[in-house]
Amino acid sequence: MSKTPPSSTGLLKSLIAGVEGAVSADGLQKSTYALAHTLTRLAKVDSDGSGLGDPEVQDVIECLLQVLGFNNPGAAVAAVDGLIAMGPAAVGPLLANLDAHNYGARAWAVRALAGIGDPRGLEVLEDALATDVGPSVRRAAASGLGALRLENLAEQEREGIRLRCLEALEAGRGDGEWVVRYAVAVGFEGLALPLPPSHPHRERAVAGLRHLQQPEQEETLVVRLRAGVALKRLDNR
């Protein structure tokens, strides 16, 4: 998100004050949603990331990070949406504030990093898919591994990141929860779509989808169907 327009600065300060001054769980959820909704609207107007140093941007991110640590799932969902709207500016603070002793905050942070798609979150997403106890967190990580934004990286770096994503997703095919394996299919598709048909990483992602499409390999019908949808989309691209 770029530098906050003057007309929005006062509004953001007011919304932050509303979050910080909330005296009930419902009030916190509503005030966080209002802040996140405003950030999403602003992000649609201007999202070039030039506002990383703005005090207002830093204040917003700090506020949303604090909400992730509260025992309020509704507010945390809204905070994740707000952090995603902040884009790359939120990645550094998210990584710096990962708390191994606060599982809830860390789980929400994984969701935010997956939604932002910044490659700096790669290691966190890999670890979450492989080890997190929460299926919903592993699901978010799997989807996020297929949606990293690599266009601004050098080709060699892109190749290395794709390889790590593929390896993580291949391991995720054996997850015990079907919702995670479904997300693995989504991740494979996301990795493959930007690549030409002959690219070895696309071929490897296609092989991963075919694995998930086979009844002898994947017992859950909806996962097999999702893999089939991905393969059809790739055939048409």
C-alpha positions in Angstrom: 0.0 0.0 0.0 1.3 3.4 -0.9 1.5 6.5 1.2 -1.8 7.1 2.9 -3.8 10.0 1.4 -4.2 12.9 3.8 -8.0 12.5 3.7 -7.6 8.9 4.9 -5.0 9.5 7.6 -7.5 10.8 10.1 -10.0 8.0 9.3 -7.3 5.3 9.9 -6.3 6.8 13.2 -9.9 6.8 14.3 -10.4 3.2 13.2 -7.2 2.1 15.0 -8.5 3.9 18.1 -11.7 2.0 17.8 -9.9 -1.3 17.8 -7.7 -0.4 20.7 -10.6 0.9 22.7 -13.0 -2.0 22.1 -14.4 -3.2 25.4 -16.2 -6.4 24.2 -15.5 -9.3 21.9 -18.2 -8.2 19.6 -16.9 -4.6 19.6 -13.4 -5.8 18.8 -14.7 -7.8 15.9 -16.7 -5.0 14.4 -14.0 -2.4 14.8 -11.4 -4.7 13.3 -13.7 -5.4 10.4 -14.2 -1.7 9.8 -10.5 -1.1 9.7 -9.8 -4.1 7.4 -12.7 -3.0 5.1 -11.2 0.4 4.8 -7.7 -1.0 4.1 -9.1 -3.2 1.4 -10.8 -0.3 -0.3 -7.7 1.8 -0.1 -5.6 -1.0 -1.5 -7.8 -1.2 -4.6 -6.9 2.4 -5.3 -3.2 2.3 -4.7 -1.0 -0.7 -4.0 2.5 0.1 -5.1 4.0 -0.5 -1.7 5.8 2.9 -1.5 4.3 3.6 2.0 6.3 1.1 3.9 7.9 3.9 6.0 4.7 5.8 6.7 3.9 6.0 10.4 0.3 5.5 9.7 1.0 2.3 7.8 3.2 1.0 10.6 0.5 1.9 13.2 -2.1 0.0 11.2 0.1 -3.1 10.9 1.0 -3.1 14.6 -2.7 -2.8 15.5 -3.7 -5.7 13.3 -0.8 -7.9 14.6 -2.0 -7.3 18.2 -5.5 -8.5 17.2 -4.0 -11.8 15.9 -2.9 -12.5 19.5 -6.4 -12.1 21.0 -8.7 -15.0 21.6 -11.2 -13.7 19.1 -11.5 -15.6 15.9 -13.9 -13.2 14.2 -11.6 -10.3 14.8 -8.6 -12.3 13.8 -10.2 -13.2 10.4 -10.8 -9.5 9.8 -7.2 -8.7 10.9 -5.9 -11.2 8.4 -7.9 -9.5 5.7 -6.5 -6.2 6.7 -2.9 -7.5 6.6 -3.4 -9.0 3.2 -4.7 -5.7 2.0 -1.5 -4.1 3.3 0.5 -6.4 1.0 4.3 -6.7 1.1 4.5 -3.9 3.8 3.0 -6.4 6.3 5.4 -9.2 5.6 8.4 -8.0 7.5 6.4 -7.3 10.7 4.6 -10.6 10.4 7.8 -12.5 10.2 9.4 -10.5 13.0 6.4 -11.2 15.3 5.9 -14.9 14.8 5.4 -16.2 18.3 6.1 -19.9 18.9 4.4 -19.6 22.3 1.2 -18.2 20.9 -0.2 -20.8 18.6 -3.3 -18.8 17.7 -1.4 -15.7 16.6 1.1 -17.8 14.6 -1.7 -19.7 12.9 -3.4 -16.5 11.8 0.0 -15.1 10.7 0.4 -18.1 8.4 -3.0 -17.4 6.8 -2.0 -13.8 6.3 1.4 -14.7 4.7 -0.4 -17.2 2.4 -2.8 -14.5 1.3 -0.1 -11.9 0.6 1.9 -14.3 -1.5 5.3 -12.7 -0.8 8.2 -15.2 -1.3 9.7 -14.0 2.0 7.0 -16.2 3.6 8.1 -19.3 1.9 9.9 -21.0 4.8 7.0 -20.3 7.1 4.5 -21.8 4.6 6.7 -24.9 4.1 7.0 -25.5 7.8 3.2 -24.9 8.4 2.2 -27.4 5.7 4.6 -30.0 7.1 4.2 -29.6 10.8 1.2 -27.5 11.9 -1.4 -29.3 14.0 -4.3 -27.3 12.5 -5.8 -28.6 9.2 -7.0 -25.2 8.3 -3.5 -23.8 8.7 -2.0 -26.5 6.6 -4.7 -25.9 4.0 -3.9 -22.2 3.9 -0.1 -23.0 3.6 -0.7 -25.4 0.7 -2.8 -22.9 -1.2 -0.3 -20.2 -0.5 2.6 -22.2 -1.8 0.9 -22.2 -5.2 0.3 -18.5 -5.2 3.6 -16.9 -4.4 4.3 -13.8 -6.5 7.6 -14.4 -8.2 7.5 -12.1 -11.1 10.0 -9.6 -9.7 12.6 -12.2 -8.9 15.5 -13.4 -11.1 14.7 -16.5 -13.1 17.2 -18.6 -11.1 15.6 -17.6 -7.8 12.1 -18.3 -9.2 13.2 -21.7 -10.2 14.6 -22.5 -6.8 11.4 -21.3 -5.0 9.2 -23.3 -7.3 11.2 -26.4 -6.6 10.8 -26.0 -2.9 7.1 -25.4 -3.3 6.7 -28.5 -5.4 8.6 -30.6 -2.9 6.4 -29.3 0.0 3.2 -30.0 -2.0 4.3 -33.4 -3.0 4.8 -34.2 0.7 1.4 -32.7 1.4 -0.3 -35.2 -0.8 0.0 -37.6 2.1 -1.7 -35.4 4.6 -4.3 -37.2 6.7 -7.0 -34.5 6.1 -8.8 -34.3 2.8 -9.2 -30.5 3.0 -5.4 -30.2 3.0 -5.0 -32.5 0.1 -7.7 -30.5 -1.7 -5.6 -27.4 -1.1 -2.5 -29.2 -2.4 -4.3 -29.7 -5.7 -5.0 -25.9 -5.7 -1.4 -25.3 -5.0 -0.2 -27.5 -7.8 -2.5 -25.7 -10.3 -1.3 -22.3 -9.1 2.3 -23.3 -9.6 1.8 -24.7 -13.0 -0.5 -22.2 -14.7 2.1 -19.5 -15.4 4.5 -22.0 -16.9 4.8 -23.2 -20.5 3.6 -26.8 -21.0 7.2 -28.1 -21.5 8.6 -26.6 -18.3 9.8 -29.4 -16.0 8.2 -27.8 -13.0 4.8 -27.7 -14.7 5.3 -31.3 -15.7 6.0 -32.2 -12.1 3.0 -30.3 -10.9 0.8 -32.1 -13.5 2.2 -35.4 -12.2 1.2 -34.4 -8.7 -2.3 -33.6 -9.8 -2.6 -36.9 -11.7 -1.5 -38.7 -8.5 -4.3 -37.0 -6.6 -6.8 -37.9 -9.4 -6.2 -41.6 -9.0 -8.6 -43.6 -6.8 -5.9 -46.0 -5.7 -3.9 -43.0 -4.5 -6.6 -40.6 -3.3 -9.7 -42.0 -1.5 -11.7 -38.8 -1.3 -13.8 -38.0 -4.3 -13.9 -34.3 -3.9 -10.1 -34.2 -3.9 -9.9 -36.3 -7.1 -12.5 -34.0 -8.7 -10.5 -30.9 -7.8 -7.4 -32.4 -9.3 -9.3 -33.2 -12.4 -10.6 -29.6 -12.7 -7.0 -28.4 -12.4 -5.8 -30.7 -15.1 -8.5 -29.5 -17.5 -7.7 -25.9 -16.8 -4.0 -26.6 -17.5 -4.9 -28.4 -20.8 -6.7 -25.3 -21.9 -3.8 -23.0 -21.2 
